[in-house]
Amino acid sequence: MDQKKRRVVVVGGVAAGMKVASRLRRLDPEVEITVIERGSQVSYGACALPYYIEGLFEDLDEVRQTPAGVVRDETFFRKVKGFDVRASTEALNVARKARILRVRDLQTGEEENLAYDVLVLATGNRPILPSIPGIDLAGVHALKSPEDAGYLMDLSRTARTAVIVGGGLIGLEMAEALAKRGIAVTLVEMKDQILASALDFGMAALVHRELRKNGVNLRLGEGVQAIEGEEGRVSRVLTTGGSYAADMVVMAIGVRPEVTLARDAGLEIGPTGAIAVDAGLRTSDPSIYAAGDCAESTDLLTGKKVYVPLGSTANKHGRVVADNICGRNETFAGILGSLIVKVFDLNVARTGLSEEDARLVGLDPVTLLAPSPDRAHIYPGAKPIVIKLVADRASRRILGAQIVGPGNVDKRIDTLVAALTLGATVDQVAAFDLAYAPPFASAMDPLITAANALRNKLDGIGISLDPAEVMELLEGEEDFVFLDVRSPAEYSEVRIPGSTLLPLGMLRQRLAELPRDRRIVAFCKLSLRGYEAQRILQGAGFDRVCFMEGGILGWPYLLESGPVVSAAAGAA
């Protein structure tokens, strides 16, 4: 072996680690690269595992294949990529002064020392498994690796009931996967909503409705206390709110960064619990880098350290590390917490700060809820989406967004990611020259419509309340007029309890029926007509009038349906 060659050892052979090694080899054909992976498989796409369990593809090996169908195993990386991969090999400890990593072959038990010039820690994460009775029963499992997916798939073939613990991304994807296999699914979430760190309650409530519509027994605000079993196999889950039969249990309450190796080596651990790194992803030891789910990132908007484990971030981390090993002085700017998930017929996406997040960092956020069809309504297949924008009142800079609906949300959230990254204002977003044709969007794209509505709110032209604020009025003591300005046919089909119908086309002729001494809150399906009603009423001298953002589509609470006896406006 040529001792003059630089030796790079990578611990972790999934997303970040394999990106480091592959990019490094392309940049430097001479460097000696060794990848150590504790698991039996490397370079797999873990995010696809719930879809395998759902049955969308049959061969589990597809999660570690190239687009051409070649399995990415040790032989592939040695022959095609030109570096050494050792699966089923555990990293035991790091001797930093000597620059030696001690490893153990898990199949033979043999140990050896690997010398390095540069060490990369891409040790990933580990699922959180609470210390509760029954956690070790057969049939109770987390989902992280292909082996986990194979085990859960085997369980799903005979299971009739399943309990999923946790309402995060994996929990939601597994709820759909198992429900579509004909299994009765109960989803238990300790908090009062799913995706609590990602969505505001009103947007999450739209997802709650979708889960329940598809037969998921959604149990919010319940903590798991114990798991019961018979003859060593799970049979029931006990929570603070009930008891639920379970032939299988999926633990999906989150993950923690795997930092044992780093901590034992004396490396700095950051405030998030992940490995502390600088902008170039170097640890407190300049010869050691950290990347992927074991490392911290920086929030682009607040500058604070955050831990958001995602495969997309891991791959970007890996590229930055490889570049810096080769002296290219690359930095990783940070993240916005962007994510997207499919929940039955809903698409759910978010990026940036929520309204609460913005307040916590000292900003003055203004929000706007705007539903729209995802393409021209006359084009077949148009579906609604609900966009929630968050902007800073003083600077008008976009701070964040959440989008939920059966329509196309991904291109809108990605456009907003670009806007946030570049510091765009709501006025600039409203002027974006977005592509238009009826199969793809309306002439005023939903994103443009939402931005303009938020501009109206910031400028005092649009005066609005969000659904939560309206619900507070309905539950409070104030006597106000909740004015539905849709058509009688729409009202007969579905309506909000406590609302009064007065179609927009009749509003100007029936102004005398409305009280001038009470608040009037107007709305419609999308609240475009609600906004029109606000402007008409203000023009007629009504000074206590606003519209409800989101309309029927954005209303996360109870709806009534079916014919009504009378749909006439009341002027009480």
C-alpha positions in Angstrom: 0.0 0.0 0.0 1.3 3.5 -0.9 1.7 5.2 2.5 1.8 8.6 0.8 -1.9 8.3 -0.1 -4.3 10.2 2.1 -6.6 7.9 4.0 -10.2 8.8 4.6 -12.4 6.6 6.7 -16.1 7.1 6.7 -18.3 5.7 9.5 -21.8 5.2 8.1 -22.8 3.8 4.7 -26.2 5.1 4.0 -27.0 8.7 2.7 -24.4 11.1 4.0 -21.5 8.6 4.2 -22.0 7.2 0.7 -22.3 10.7 -0.8 -19.0 11.7 0.9 -17.2 8.7 -0.5 -18.7 8.9 -4.0 -18.1 12.7 -4.4 -14.6 12.3 -2.9 -13.6 9.7 -5.4 -14.8 11.8 -8.3 -12.8 14.7 -7.0 -9.7 12.8 -6.1 -8.8 9.5 -7.9 -5.9 8.8 -5.6 -7.3 9.2 -2.1 -7.8 5.9 -0.1 -11.4 5.6 1.0 -12.9 3.1 3.4 -16.6 3.1 4.4 -17.6 1.3 7.6 -21.3 0.4 8.0 -22.7 -1.5 11.0 -25.8 -2.7 9.1 -25.7 -5.5 6.5 -26.8 -3.2 3.7 -25.5 0.1 2.4 -26.7 3.0 0.3 -30.4 2.4 0.6 -33.3 4.9 0.3 -35.0 4.6 3.7 -37.7 7.1 2.8 -39.2 4.6 0.4 -39.7 1.8 3.0 -43.3 2.7 3.9 -44.2 2.5 0.2 -42.8 -1.0 0.1 -44.9 -2.0 3.0 -47.9 -0.5 1.3 -47.2 -2.7 -1.7 -46.3 -0.1 -4.3 -43.3 -2.2 -5.3 -42.5 -5.8 -4.5 -38.7 -6.2 -4.4 -37.2 -4.7 -1.3 -33.9 -4.5 -3.0 -35.2 -1.7 -5.1 -34.5 0.7 -2.3 -30.7 0.1 -2.9 -30.7 -0.1 -6.6 -29.5 2.5 -9.2 -32.1 3.8 -11.7 -30.7 1.2 -14.1 -31.5 -1.6 -11.6 -28.0 -2.4 -10.3 -27.8 -3.2 -6.6 -25.5 -0.8 -4.7 -23.6 -3.3 -2.6 -19.9 -3.7 -1.6 -19.0 -5.1 -5.0 -20.7 -2.3 -6.9 -18.8 0.4 -4.9 -15.5 -1.4 -5.3 -15.8 -1.9 -9.1 -17.8 1.1 -10.2 -17.0 3.8 -7.6 -13.5 2.6 -6.7 -13.6 2.5 -2.9 -13.8 -0.1 -0.2 -17.1 -0.6 1.7 -17.3 -2.9 4.7 -20.8 -3.8 5.8 -21.6 -5.6 9.1 -18.7 -3.8 10.6 -19.0 -1.8 13.8 -16.9 1.2 14.7 -15.8 0.7 18.4 -13.8 3.8 19.3 -11.6 6.6 18.0 -8.1 7.3 19.2 -7.9 10.9 18.1 -4.2 11.6 18.8 -3.1 8.5 17.0 -5.8 9.0 14.3 -7.0 5.4 14.6 -10.5 4.0 14.3 -10.9 0.6 15.9 -13.6 -1.6 14.3 -15.1 -5.1 14.7 -16.4 -7.5 12.0 -19.8 -8.4 13.3 -19.7 -11.7 11.4 -16.3 -13.0 12.6 -15.8 -11.0 15.7 -12.3 -9.9 14.6 -11.1 -6.5 15.5 -8.6 -4.2 13.7 -7.3 -0.7 13.7 -7.9 1.6 10.7 -5.5 4.5 10.4 -7.0 7.7 9.0 -5.9 11.2 7.9 -9.5 12.3 7.8 -12.4 10.7 9.6 -16.0 11.3 8.6 -18.8 10.5 11.1 -22.1 9.8 9.3 -23.5 7.6 12.0 -27.1 8.6 11.4 -29.9 8.3 14.0 -31.6 5.8 16.1 -35.4 5.5 16.8 -36.7 6.6 20.2 -38.0 3.6 22.1 -39.6 4.6 25.4 -38.9 2.6 28.5 -42.5 1.2 29.0 -43.7 -2.2 29.9 -44.0 -4.4 26.8 -41.6 -2.5 24.5 -39.6 -5.7 23.9 -42.6 -7.8 22.9 -42.6 -9.5 19.5 -44.5 -7.5 17.0 -43.4 -4.1 18.4 -40.9 -2.5 16.0 -39.6 0.8 14.6 -38.9 1.4 10.9 -35.4 2.5 10.0 -33.7 -0.1 7.8 -34.7 -2.6 5.0 -34.5 -5.3 7.6 -37.1 -3.4 9.7 -39.3 -3.1 6.6 -39.1 -6.8 5.8 -40.1 -7.6 9.4 -43.0 -5.2 9.4 -44.1 -6.5 6.0 -44.2 -10.0 7.3 -46.3 -8.8 10.3 -48.7 -7.0 8.0 -49.5 -10.1 6.0 -51.5 -11.6 8.9 -52.3 -8.6 11.1 -55.8 -7.4 11.4 -55.2 -4.6 13.9 -52.2 -2.2 14.2 -51.3 0.6 16.5 -48.9 3.3 15.3 -47.3 5.4 18.1 -46.4 8.9 16.8 -47.9 11.3 14.4 -44.7 12.4 12.5 -43.8 11.6 9.0 -43.1 7.9 9.4 -46.3 7.5 11.5 -48.4 9.1 8.9 -46.9 7.2 6.0 -47.2 3.9 7.9 -50.9 4.7 8.8 -51.7 4.9 5.1 -49.5 1.9 4.2 -51.2 -0.4 6.7 -54.7 1.0 6.1 -54.4 0.3 2.4 -53.5 -3.3 3.3 -56.9 -3.7 4.9 -55.6 -3.4 8.5 -57.6 -1.5 11.2 -55.2 1.3 12.2 -55.1 3.3 15.4 -52.7 6.2 15.4 -51.7 7.4 18.9 -50.2 10.9 19.3 -49.3 12.4 22.7 -49.8 16.0 21.5 -53.1 17.5 20.4 -52.2 17.4 16.7 -50.0 15.5 14.2 -46.8 17.0 12.8 -46.7 19.3 15.9 -43.3 20.7 15.1 -44.2 21.3 11.4 -47.8 22.5 11.1 -50.0 25.0 12.8 -53.1 23.4 14.4 -55.5 24.6 11.8 -53.5 23.1 8.9 -52.9 19.9 10.9 -56.7 19.6 11.6 -57.2 19.3 7.8 -54.9 16.3 7.9 -56.8 14.9 11.0 -60.0 15.0 8.9 -58.3 13.1 6.1 -57.0 10.4 8.4 -60.4 9.8 9.9 -62.1 9.9 6.6 -59.9 7.0 5.6 -60.8 4.9 8.6 -57.8 5.7 10.9 -58.7 5.7 14.6 -56.8 8.9 15.4 -56.2 9.3 19.2 -54.8 12.7 19.9 -53.5 13.9 23.3 -52.9 10.3 24.5 -49.6 9.0 25.8 -48.7 5.3 25.7 -48.4 3.8 29.1 -47.8 0.1 28.4 -47.9 -2.6 25.7 -49.5 -5.9 26.7 -49.0 -9.3 25.1 -49.8 -12.9 25.1 -47.1 -15.6 25.0 -44.5 -13.0 24.2 -46.4 -11.4 21.3 -48.1 -8.0 21.4 -51.9 -8.0 21.7 -52.9 -4.5 23.1 -51.7 -1.0 23.7 -52.7 0.9 26.8 -52.7 4.7 26.7 -53.8 7.5 29.0 -57.1 7.6 27.1 -57.9 4.0 26.1 -57.0 0.4 25.2 -56.5 -0.7 21.6 -56.1 -4.1 20.1 -52.8 -4.6 18.2 -51.5 -7.5 16.2 -48.5 -5.2 15.4 -47.2 -1.9 16.8 -45.0 0.6 14.9 -43.0 2.9 17.1 -42.6 6.2 15.3 -42.2 8.8 18.0 -39.1 10.2 16.5 -35.3 9.7 16.4 -32.2 10.8 18.2 -28.8 11.5 16.6 -26.4 8.6 17.0 -23.5 10.3 18.7 -22.1 7.6 21.0 -18.8 7.3 19.0 -18.4 11.1 18.9 -19.1 11.6 22.5 -16.8 8.8 23.6 -14.1 10.4 21.5 -14.5 13.7 23.3 -16.0 15.6 20.4 -18.3 18.6 21.2 -22.0 17.8 21.2 -24.3 20.7 20.3 -27.3 22.1 22.1 -29.6 19.9 19.9 -27.9 16.7 21.1 -26.3 16.2 17.7 -22.6 16.6 16.9 -21.5 20.3 16.8 -20.1 21.3 13.4 -18.9 24.5 11.8 -20.1 25.9 8.5 -17.8 23.4 6.7 -19.2 20.5 8.8 -15.9 20.1 10.7 -16.3 18.9 14.3 -14.3 20.2 17.3 -11.4 18.1 16.0 -10.3 19.6 12.6 -9.4 16.1 11.2 -13.0 14.8 11.8 -16.1 15.8 10.0 -19.7 15.0 10.7 -22.6 14.8 8.2 -26.2 13.7 8.0 -28.6 12.7 10.7 -25.9 12.7 13.4 -24.9 16.4 12.8 -26.5 19.7 13.5 -27.6 22.2 10.9 -28.2 25.9 11.1 -31.6 27.5 10.5 -31.3 29.9 7.6 -33.8 32.4 9.0 -32.8 32.5 12.7 -29.2 31.4 12.6 -29.9 28.9 15.4 -28.6 25.4 15.5 -31.3 22.8 14.7 -31.7 19.1 14.3 -33.9 18.1 11.3 -32.9 14.7 10.0 -33.8 14.3 6.4 -32.2 12.4 3.5 -32.0 15.5 1.3 -30.0 17.3 3.9 -27.7 14.3 4.5 -26.8 14.2 0.8 -26.0 17.9 0.7 -23.9 17.5 3.9 -22.0 14.7 2.2 -21.1 16.8 -0.8 -19.9 19.7 1.3 -17.7 17.4 3.4 -16.1 15.8 0.3 -15.4 19.2 -1.2 -13.7 20.4 2.0 -11.6 17.3 2.3 -10.3 18.2 -1.2 -9.6 21.8 -0.1 -12.5 23.4 -2.0 -13.6 25.5 1.1 -17.3 24.7 0.7 -19.9 25.8 3.3 -23.3 24.5 4.2 -25.5 27.5 4.5 -28.3 25.9 6.4 -31.9 24.6 6.2 -35.4 25.9 6.3 -37.0 22.7 7.7 -38.7 22.0 4.4 -40.7 18.8 4.2 -43.5 17.2 2.2 -45.6 14.1 2.9 -48.5 12.3 1.3 -51.4 11.4 3.6 -53.9 9.4 1.6 -55.4 11.9 -0.9 -53.8 15.0 0.8 -50.4 16.5 0.0 -48.8 18.3 3.0 -45.8 20.6 2.8 -44.1 23.3 4.8 -41.0 25.4 4.9 -39.5 28.2 7.1 -41.1 29.5 10.3 -44.5 29.0 11.6 -46.4 31.9 13.2 -45.4 30.7 16.7 -41.8 30.2 15.6 -41.6 33.7 14.3 -42.9 35.2 17.5 -40.5 33.1 19.6 -37.5 34.7 17.8 -38.8 38.2 18.3 -40.5 38.9 14.9 -44.0 40.3 14.3 -45.6 37.8 12.0 -48.7 38.3 9.8 -50.4 35.3 8.3 -52.9 34.6 5.6 -54.8 31.5 4.7 -55.7 31.2 1.0 -57.4 28.2 -0.8 -57.3 27.9 -4.6 -57.7 25.2 -7.2 -54.2 24.0 -8.2 -54.9 24.6 -11.9 -57.5 26.4 -14.0 -60.8 25.2 -12.6 -62.1 24.5 -16.2 -59.3 21.9 -16.8 -60.1 18.3 -15.8 -58.5 17.2 -12.6 -58.2 20.5 -10.9 -58.0 20.0 -7.1 -57.9 22.5 -4.2 -55.0 23.4 -2.1 -54.8 25.6 1.0 -51.8 27.9 1.4 -50.8 29.6 4.6 -48.2 32.3 4.3 -46.2 33.9 7.1 -44.5 37.2 6.6 -42.8 39.8 8.8 -44.9 42.8 9.3 -42.2 45.4 9.2 -40.0 44.1 6.4 -42.8 42.2 4.5 -40.2 39.4 4.1 -41.7 35.9 3.6 -40.9 33.9 6.7 -42.6 30.6 6.1 -45.4 28.6 4.4 -47.6 25.6 4.9 -49.7 24.0 2.1 -52.3 21.3 2.4 -54.6 19.8 -0.2 -55.2 17.1 -2.7 -53.8 19.3 -5.5 -50.3 20.0 -6.5 -48.3 21.5 -3.6 -44.7 20.5 -4.3 -43.9 23.2 -6.9 -45.5 25.9 -4.8 -43.5 25.0 -1.6 -40.3 24.7 -3.7 -40.9 28.1 -5.1 -41.4 29.5 -1.6 -38.2 27.7 -0.5 -36.3 29.7 -3.2 -38.1 32.9 -2.1 -37.1 32.4 1.6 -33.6 31.4 0.7 -33.1 34.7 -1.2 -34.9 36.8 1.3 -37.9 37.8 -0.9 -40.7 39.9 0.3 -44.4 39.1 -0.2 -44.5 41.9 -2.9 -41.7 40.2 -4.8 -43.4 36.8 -4.6 -46.6 38.4 -5.9 -44.6 39.6 -9.0 -42.9 36.2 -9.8 -43.2 35.4 -13.5 -44.5 31.9 -12.9 -45.3 29.6 -15.9 -49.0 29.4 -16.9 -51.1 27.1 -18.9 -54.5 25.7 -17.8 -53.2 22.1 -17.2 -50.7 23.4 -14.7 -52.1 26.6 -13.0 -54.6 29.3 -13.2 -53.6 32.7 -14.8 -53.1 33.9 -11.3 -51.2 31.0 -9.7 -52.5 30.0 -6.2 -49.1 31.3 -4.9 -49.6 34.7 -6.5 -53.2 34.8 -5.2 -52.0 34.0 -1.7 -49.2 36.6 -1.9 -51.6 39.3 -3.1 -54.1 38.5 -0.4 -51.4 38.8 2.2 -50.4 42.2 0.7 -54.0 43.3 1.0 -53.9 42.3 4.7 -50.6 44.1 5.3 -51.9 47.2 3.5 -55.1 47.3 5.5 -57.3 46.6 2.5 -58.2 43.1 3.4 -59.5 42.8 7.0 -59.7 39.2 8.1 -59.8 36.6 10.8 -58.5 33.1 10.5 -60.8 30.1 11.3 -59.4 29.7 14.9 -60.3 33.3 15.6 -63.8 32.9 14.2 -64.3 29.7 16.3 -63.4 31.8 19.4 -66.2 34.2 18.4 -68.6 31.4 17.9 -67.8 29.9 21.3 -67.8 33.3 23.0 -70.4 35.7 24.1 -70.3 38.2 21.2 -73.4 38.3 19.1 -72.1 38.7 15.5 -73.3 37.8 12.0 -71.5 34.9 10.4 -72.3 35.6 6.8 -72.1 32.9 4.1 -72.1 34.6 0.7 -72.1 31.5 -1.4 -75.1 30.3 -3.5 -78.1 28.5 -2.0 -77.0 25.3 -3.8 -73.6 25.4 -2.2 -75.1 26.2 1.2 -77.5 23.3 0.9 -74.6 20.9 0.1 -72.3 21.9 3.0 -72.1 24.7 5.5 -70.6 25.9 8.8 -73.0 25.6 11.8 -74.1 29.0 13.0 -73.7 30.7 9.6 -76.4 32.7 7.8 -76.8 32.7 4.0 -76.9 35.8 1.9 -75.5 35.2 -1.6 -73.0 37.8 -2.8 -75.2 38.6 -5.9 -78.0 39.7 -3.5 -75.9 41.5 -1.0 -76.1 45.0 -2.4 -79.9 44.8 -2.6 -80.3 43.5 0.9 -77.9 45.7 2.9 -80.8 47.0 4.9 -81.4 43.6 6.5 -77.9 43.6 8.0 -77.2 45.2 11.4 -74.7 48.0 11.5 -74.1 47.8 15.2 -72.7 44.2 15.2 -69.6 42.6 13.7 -70.1 40.9 10.4 -67.7 38.1 9.3 -68.2 37.1 5.6 -66.9 33.9 4.0 -67.4 31.6 1.0 -65.8 28.5 -0.4 -62.4 30.1 -0.8 -63.2 33.5 0.7 -62.6 35.4 -2.5 -66.3 36.2 -2.4 -65.9 36.8 1.4 -63.3 39.5 0.7 -65.6 41.0 -2.0 -68.4 41.1 0.6 -66.1 42.9 3.0 -65.3 45.5 0.5 -69.0 46.0 -0.5 -70.1 46.3 3.1 -67.3 48.8 3.9 -68.2 50.8 0.8 -71.8 50.9 2.1 -70.6 52.4 5.5 -70.4 49.2 7.6 -67.4 49.7 9.9 -67.4 46.3 11.8 -66.8 43.9 8.9 -64.2 41.4 7.9 -63.9 38.2 6.0 -62.8 34.7 7.2 -59.6 33.4 5.6 -59.7 30.0 4.1 -63.5 29.8 3.6 -65.1 26.4 3.7 -62.0 24.7 2.4 -59.8 26.0 5.2 -62.4 25.4 8.0 -60.9 22.7 10.1 -63.9 22.2 12.4 -67.4 20.6 12.1 -69.3 21.0 8.9 -73.0 20.4 8.3 -74.3 18.8 5.1 -77.6 18.1 3.4 -80.7 20.2 2.6 -81.8 22.9 5.0 -85.4 24.1 5.7 -84.5 27.7 5.1 -81.5 29.4 3.6 -82.7 33.0 4.0 -80.5 35.6 5.6 -81.4 36.5 9.2 -81.1 40.1 10.2 -81.4 39.6 14.0 
